[in-house]
Amino acid sequence: MTVLFGTLGWRPQSLMPSIKSTEGLEKVVFYHSAHEKSRAARGKVLEYCNTLGVPVTPVELSDAFNLFQIADRIREDVGKARKDGTPIRFNIAGGTRLMSSAALLVCILEGIPTTYVHDETYEEIQLPLFRLNYADHLSAKQKEILAYLVAHRDRPPNETGLAKAMGVHKSTMNHHVKQLVAKGVVEVVPDPKDTRAHLIRASPGAELLVG
Amino acid sequence: MAERVLISTFGFDPEKVLRALRWLGYDRLAVIAGGKSLREPGLRKLEAAERASGGTLEVLTVDPFDFRSCFEGAVRAIRRHRKSGREVRMNVSGGTKVVADAALLAAFQEGVEAWHCEDEPLKLPVLKGVSFADGLTAAQRDVLAIVERPRAVAQIVSRLRDQGHAERAAQVAINGLRDQGLVTITLRDGAAIVSVDPRAEWFVRTLS
């Protein structure tokens, strides 16, 4: 059985091919904006799923132009669906550009099989993303540090404070921070309270890497 | 410091690129756009702006509704500039959804910084310098190089053994690639033949 996720814009045709092509379709979850035309498209998809007898959950996004907020929401839903071990696929063809990009981001980070539907031919195109967690390119310690920095985004620590909090030597932490900076997920910024000191901050969007 | 090139997706609205230019530092600008966009006043505005600053605008033409065309165009552009020693950044806020998504995937694939510049500049969580190909084992990369043409499993195992891989590692690599959807295994005249999955062929080509 498979749960199909999708983003929906004004045209139900962007999602329909995936509903038709998914074998053992258990459920459909799709995201749409509050725009009148999106709601009309939602009605069409609901009608079709009801006819097939497939459970369907439409999710109306409060802001279809907030990329990270949408990605967070999708990631949360995907995480819940994955807890049962049910396979997932994602159709990212519909919705605003930011909805589609947010869905693609989650698919890349989580290694979810992703499809696109051609605008004119409605042909389904599979994006062969690797079925692995993108964040696995970080070591366990790097992920732990990043998770700490994300959790303390409001009060970023300096390198010494970070080393203490993570229970490692200062020089070890310096090595980890350098690697995280090189990967672009951590920034070293001047401390506004002390011009000689620096703070370590998670880059925007790093939340998506630590789940 | 390396010269910085900003590659931006572009449709009709120059403002989406101009915002990125204001927010992100750059030395050179390249846009990925469909053929129709080339005749639009928006592109001329960008060209004029670049000329005024002493630069030139590089235009990479793709089919803006064809994901593969956009993805391959973006990967080619990133590699070309990197080969010239430039630091590449990608802005994915212009153009069709297809161009933007394909460019975003290309940025992840090649491990280059990606940005979305609409109301504010959003840095997307790409791990710099990390390519999708880094998720493959050495044996898997060697298998993909061998199966540019369909090959029997026995042939692949033998070639991999010559390259220093254990037989078990070769089998695991082939099965792993099949599970990733990158190759298919079919039976032909009693022999198991490994081929690149036709649906993934365009993507596999960019991994090497």
Interface residues (C-beta under 8 A of the other chain):
Chain A: F65 L67 F68 I92 A93 R97 L98 S100 S101 L104 L105 I108 L109 P113 Y116 H118 D119 E120 I125 Q126 L127 P128 L129 F130 R131 L132 Y134 D136 H137 L138 A182 K183 G184 V185 S203 P204 G205 A206 L208 L209
Chain B: F65 D66 F67 R68 V92 S93 T96 K97 V98 A100 D101 L104 L105 F108 E113 H116 E118 D119 L122 K123 L124 P125 V126 L127 K128 G129 V130 F132 D134 G135 D179 Q180 G181 L182 D197 R199 A200 F203 V204
